[in-house]
Amino acid sequence: MLKHPALNQFAQAFGEVEILDFTDPDIAGTLSKLAHCSRIVLSSLHGLIFADAYGIPSLFWKESDATVPWKYQDYFQGVGREGFCHRTSAEIVETTLKDGVDALPFSLLPEKRCLDVLNGLREAARAMP
């Protein structure tokens, strides 16, 4: 059983799925797995940022229809991702089963914006003790 019941539904709907745990202390291993993803569905802001930095199309997954937290709105506006969208677990599974994974609204930052995000992450890492 995976950590969240929706992940089991995603695995059944998508077929081949790699579940990444951003709380895993093996940061290099997690980033390596992330870098090899062709697209990613995530609820973690850190994961969204890394997906953008690596140029991986992403879909913001929210567990409910509640208001999008300001930190996500702030990030999306900050990187110029206007009109970003999110989907609940039920919407993701329903769309995938009905129309296939390609029907999901994955988004990708333009290449220059990806480089800006990646450079910002590098600068932040250098500033860390």
C-alpha positions in Angstrom: 0.0 0.0 0.0 1.4 3.4 -1.0 1.3 6.4 1.4 -1.8 8.0 -0.2 -4.8 6.0 -1.5 -4.9 8.2 -4.6 -1.4 6.9 -5.5 -2.7 3.4 -5.9 -5.5 4.7 -8.2 -2.8 6.7 -10.2 -0.7 3.5 -10.6 -3.7 1.6 -11.9 -4.8 4.4 -14.2 -1.4 5.3 -15.6 0.1 1.8 -15.8 3.8 2.3 -15.4 4.4 4.8 -12.6 7.4 5.8 -10.5 6.4 7.0 -7.1 8.9 9.6 -5.8 9.1 10.4 -2.1 10.4 13.9 -1.6 10.9 13.2 2.0 13.5 10.4 1.2 16.9 11.4 2.7 18.6 10.1 -0.5 18.3 13.4 -2.3 20.6 12.5 -5.2 18.7 9.3 -5.8 15.4 11.1 -5.8 16.7 13.8 -8.2 18.1 11.2 -10.5 14.7 9.4 -10.6 13.0 12.8 -11.2 15.3 13.6 -14.0 14.4 10.5 -15.9 10.6 11.1 -15.7 8.9 12.0 -19.0 6.1 13.8 -17.1 5.1 14.1 -13.5 2.0 14.6 -11.3 2.8 16.1 -8.0 1.4 17.9 -5.0 4.8 19.1 -3.6 5.9 22.6 -4.4 9.5 21.4 -4.2 8.7 18.8 -6.8 7.1 21.3 -9.1 10.1 23.5 -8.9 12.5 20.7 -9.7 10.2 19.5 -12.5 10.4 23.0 -14.0 14.1 23.1 -13.5 14.6 19.8 -15.3 12.1 20.7 -18.1 9.7 18.0 -17.2 6.0 18.6 -18.0 4.1 18.6 -14.8 0.6 18.6 -13.4 -0.2 20.1 -10.0 -2.3 17.6 -8.1 -4.5 18.8 -5.3 -6.2 16.5 -2.9 -9.3 18.6 -2.8 -11.1 21.5 -4.6 -10.1 23.9 -1.8 -8.4 27.1 -2.7 -4.9 26.9 -4.1 -2.4 27.9 -1.3 -0.7 31.2 -1.9 2.8 29.7 -2.1 1.8 27.8 -5.3 0.1 30.8 -6.8 3.2 32.9 -5.9 5.6 30.4 -7.5 3.5 30.0 -10.7 3.2 33.8 -11.1 6.9 34.2 -10.3 8.0 31.9 -13.1 5.5 33.3 -15.5 3.2 30.3 -15.7 0.0 32.1 -16.2 -3.3 30.1 -16.2 -1.8 27.1 -14.4 -4.2 24.4 -13.6 -4.6 21.7 -11.0 -6.6 18.5 -10.8 -7.9 16.5 -7.9 -7.2 12.8 -7.6 -10.6 11.9 -8.9 -10.3 14.2 -11.9 -6.8 12.8 -12.8 -8.0 9.2 -12.6 -11.3 9.8 -14.4 -9.6 11.6 -17.3 -6.8 9.1 -17.6 -9.2 6.1 -17.6 -11.6 7.8 -20.0 -9.3 9.6 -22.5 -5.7 8.5 -21.6 -2.9 10.3 -19.9 -2.2 12.6 -22.9 -5.6 14.3 -22.1 -4.3 15.6 -18.8 -3.2 19.3 -18.9 0.5 18.8 -18.2 2.4 22.1 -18.5 6.0 23.0 -19.2 7.9 26.2 -18.7 9.5 27.6 -21.8 13.2 26.5 -22.0 14.6 29.9 -20.9 12.4 29.9 -17.8 13.5 26.4 -17.0 17.1 27.6 -17.1 16.2 30.6 -14.9 14.7 28.3 -12.3 17.7 25.9 -12.4 20.2 28.8 -12.1 18.2 30.1 -9.1 18.3 26.7 -7.4 22.1 26.6 -8.0 22.6 30.0 -6.4 20.4 29.0 -3.5 22.5 25.8 -3.0 25.7 27.7 -3.1 24.4 30.0 -0.4 23.6 27.1 1.9 26.1 26.4 4.7 
